[in-house]
């Protein structure tokens, strides 16, 4: 399944943990219900951190994938 629809893109590939998660949280806070954030991270620790962020907030992880050396997350604000 290819998911290309998103309302906001955050490229955090140059950031160390926990910055990708912080960028995701700040972006989601600025979004309205129903919008989708795509965040790209390169550090494996971001996977666990972003999963925890989603589980602890009114968000839905629509898709998570590894693309080459990056991790992509599509998160919907509920």
Secondary structure by P-SEA (a helix, b strand, c coil): cccccccccccccccccaaaaaaaaaaaaaccccbbbbbbbccaaaaaaaaaaaaacccccccccccccbbbbbbbcc
